[in-house]
Amino acid sequence: MRTLARLAGRLLTSLALGIGWLAFLAVALLWLVEKSGWLTALVRDAIAREAGSFGADIAVEDAALDWFGLVLCVEGTTLGTRGDAALLRTMRLHFRLGEGGGIELERAEVEGGHLRLSPALFNGIEGFSQRIAARGAIADRAGGVPTLLVRDLQVD
């Protein structure tokens, strides 16, 4: 009986140690992706891919993970030459785990910057919204439409 208990204890200890090492490696990998600039490049490419005709004119200064929640912090997103069409100083994208196990956008917070209203901007937004509607991305969401909170954004 003692041998069986000792064997079970060793097995559980080894299992916990293995899970701990896997968690450590996952955190180390995410840290490397963030600090190397790969995360910023991935975020910029994802935004550009979804932005359609605006994609070529988008730049992202920095992207970082909030390690205590499912939050992506994006700094210095610009649209147009030197951000003349739009500059979003700080975006915090809050995610949640969806029903199917995927990650869904729950809330987006934008703080600081400016937005210049123009026919080109409205055409780009219209094309973007048509692509989203065609995919049915919003209609299929059980949690509803994500919340957008905007602070200190100058609109010209």
Secondary structure by P-SEA (a helix, b strand, c coil): caaaaaaaaaaaaaaaaaaaaaaaaaaaaaaaaaaaaaaaaaaaaaaaaaacccccccccccccccccccbbbbcccccccccccccccbbbbbbbbccccbbbbcbbbbccbbbbbcaaaaaaaaaaaaaaaaacccccccccbbbbbbcccccc
